[in-house]
Amino acid sequence: MRLKNIVENANFYINFIKNERHIKINSTLTGVLSAIINELDTRTIIITESDNLEKLAKIFKEGIVFNEFGLFPYEVGYSSKETIFKKKKAIKDLKNSKTIITTLKGIFDFTPSEDSIKELKISLNDTISLTNLTNILTDFGYERVLEIEHQGEFSVKGAIIDIFPFNYEKPIRIQLDFDRVEKIAFLSELLLAEEKIEEITISSIKYIEEKEIEQIEKTVQQKLKNENEFVEDVVLKDIEELKNSRNFGLNFYPKFLKNGFHFTYRTILDYTRDYLIVFFDVNINKFLEGVKEFITNQKENYGNLIDYESIEETIDNLLSNKKIIEFGNFPENALDFHTKELSESLIMLGNLKDILIKEKNRRLILIKTENTERVKEILNAYELPYKTALDEALGICVQEGFLDRGFESDKIVVLTDRELFFHIEPTKRPKKIVSSKEIVSLEELKEGDLVVHRDFGIGIFRGLAKLGDPPKEFLLIEYRDGEKLYVPLERIGFVEKYIGDRRIVSLNSLRGNEWAKTKEKAKESAKELAKKLLLIQAKRKIYRRPPFKPHPQEERILDLSFPYELTEDQMKAIEEVYADLEGTEPMDRLIVGDVGYGKTEVAIRAAFRVVLNGKKVMVLAPTTILAMQHERTFRERLRLFPIRIEMLSRLTDSKKEQEILKDLKEGKIDIVIGTHRLLSKDVEMKDVGLLIIDEEQKFGVRHKEIIKELRASVDVLTLSATPIPRTLYTSLIKLRPVSLILTAPTGRIPVKTFTMPFNVEVMKNAINYEIKRGGQVFVVYNDIEKIFGFAEFIKNLTNTRVAVAHGKMRKEVIEDVMLDFYEGKTDVLVATTIIENGLDIPTVNTLIVIEAENFGLSQMYQLRGRIGRSSIQAYAYFFYTEKSLSAIAEERLEAIREFSEEGAGLKIAMKDLEIRGAGNILGKEQHGHIISVGYNMYLSLLDQAIKELSGETVNEIKEVSVRLNESYYIKESYIPLNAERINYYRKITQAESIDELRKIEGELIDKFGYPPIEVRNLLTVGEIMVHAREIQAKEIYEEGKRVFIVIEKTSKITVDDLMNIAKIAKSIQFGEDYISFEVNFPLQDTLKVLHLLSGYEKVK
């Protein structure tokens, strides 16, 4: 797009801009900025706010983003290695781009010399020693770890080196054969080689050279002679940290190098001396005030070493000596092209088709979209002609590209994805860290954890122990009165981590039949629950209704108007809902998904299908705020269609309420959204076909009864954010249709989580930072008596607009406070845990929890789920009181910090939520039984009960005990991490086929190199166990020189099988339930016999 498309007399404006040195333009529209940069066609540095970087990078695709460290000039702090890599890459790529995009902080960040931009290229068959490669990676700034998880790390396992460089989306494995590069491959999330490559280039992430650090240290030592001891102590510690980490103090200590042209040290301005400078929507004076305040506060730490003048001077020189264009809201003395954002009436009233028909003969309509095929398909469905080459003629033009929002002038209407696909900004999914640790962590056993042994009950895991000659590894479990049980690791399938309420559970004894009785009671409870659930399922099968048929064209347009790719889970859930609707049995489906994972989109698709079939939809939400949010989302998603949507709650004025009630009765409203107000006797809705219930468990008993009555005659879709682990899902699915949405939508950035003792300064800075970037803050304070005093304290501390909400206020007052906050009338909401449910405010991106030691893990998780709902980095601070921090509270805080990635709900569930989650879904009566046997054991009993009552045969899986006199275990030198070793013991001994074992062997070779003899022997034991299960052997052991195979009575071994063994085995003997034979090589000789017995190998 050029200026001539936007305004008349474009050439006059272009010449004026080219000839003037300092120009102000009254606009903050990215479309206008883009048009002018296109006209000038010169090397440009755009300086903006950090929030604008991502969108400007998408507009100027050929441009380079020079990210900021997030530090003020002269601020001492850590700089992220990822940002260091990006900055070095930007400098390397400068010559290939005309446009650089950065921030005011970014232009003051210390910038590396071109000499420090080092790279290492490694190709197949290159010669490089392991020592040399390790040294180079360390010198490049990579950190050596046991198992790589994040970018900037590498690990060494024998002749295998795993590296996660910043210039690749995936980690890389290099396998050496002595000093020759034998293999290079990208790794999957499970750290398995998946795609072989010929060569890689690893970039250094070291930002400052040793000689520069030496020079800094020398100069600082001289300067410190004029400073006091406190300043000297601070600075010398800093210098030590800079030497160790190379990414600390980079915006302060390089000032002593005095190697910059514009500033005291080298910055991006040194590389862009002849560039046009554009300030876009940025407040220079506000920035300078912030710097001044920061430097004043830092004087105590850094004395006269820190100054403000050089920063102000640099800005002054830029403004007075360079060609500058400023974009902003300038009411006078500025160029004005009379452009404006699209009015809400143009966007929201009438559907898209009406807007296009009305405007296309008056002005040029440009649709700038990243979804060109979708837009073209929509236009074709509307039978509207369009062009793809932009000129000044009227009509509709569709162009590939991005603008953050539409605008209009007298000549043009520009529509973007924001207007077409409702108000959500699609962003690229951030790079995912390696998830191997998370995947293992559900099985991970730490010393001191409670475990459940299938036959002996609940004990404490005391670690791994080696016993015997030859040695084998055992799990050591301690029971009541210090009794010890050594479980051979080939029988690890009998043991699982205890998941339940550890505060009230007691250890079992190895003596007596206490555990057997407990297990029997739990079994009875599971059976009763299964009966109840199966009865509910049977009742629903009696009702019938006509199917809701698909409407392909309309549903396709709705699909196209969704601005993201649906996640696989969303797609599956939508398909399952459509299948239910197309049947004749009324649907009763539960949609379970983490906070913000797209459950509402599934509900919208269901509602749309029902409305297209001439029926009406009722959407029930537990709070007014949540109902308002649903109304907004439903309206935005369905605005391309003539569907009437209304909301009914206590906020609806009486005149409007009467109109809605009348229209509901007459069937004039397609979708009504509301709170329990919809369940009142005066609400009569004609032709209700679908009831959508959000968080049903939050409704009262009376309302639940009304919902139950409705359930009998209409289709029901229930949405729940209580995370359900897959184990519970597999049981529930047999009783009730459940759709699980586990995948995070694109663009969600994990919340940065901090746990620390209460600190007023940190809290003040966190609140001020959020308010300065235009956001809002939740503060959770659970002491109602002191809450108003604490709110007043925050108000005085931060000078912000503060509101209070707690559970003892009248419901109407709470909702009014929430509503004001939702509409941006207050900055900080100090509340009790009432905020943990149902508030979705994208502008709230900081959470502060006071006395976090008093909260359950699931509560903390739900609270954290209230923020980070957009593509902006969110921050959660869990402050605790050190004096009252118990061991369990400390563990909870550790877990909330550890599980901060997207989808952590399931991991939190496995740690804390199963009891509550199971309570919500299975019912409170089961609570005690779940505690007594552990969550997983209860689920397997429930599963068994469902199968029995459904008439399925239940075969309990038998574990095979193998005790042979050879050495088979996983050496620590081969797999150093205990958790991973346990994981591989479990995989090998529970493999169900030889193919699965071969796969595991390949995985081991790939990840850790060729296995030592002990591990190869363990793989043979795995194979023995596979064949032993096939022939129904229950025990294999060695006595003297003989091996005994003990067989179940139901075994299908024939006389012919025994005759075949006699041909290959020495001194064979048969008993009633055993076979024995002499061996020279216990493992191999036993395997040969089992091959014949299982039919795996015929007698030659």
Order of alpha helices (4+ residues) and beta strands (2+ residues): alpha-beta-alpha-beta-alpha-beta-alpha-beta-beta-alpha-beta-beta-beta-beta-beta-beta-beta-alpha-alpha-beta-alpha-alpha-beta-beta-alpha-alpha-beta-alpha-beta-beta-beta-alpha-alpha-beta-beta-beta-beta-beta-alpha-alpha-alpha-beta-alpha-beta-alpha-beta-alpha-beta-beta-alpha-beta-alpha-beta-beta-alpha-beta-alpha-beta-alpha-beta-beta-alpha-beta-alpha-alpha-alpha-alpha-alpha-beta-alpha-alpha-alpha-beta-beta-alpha-beta-beta-alpha
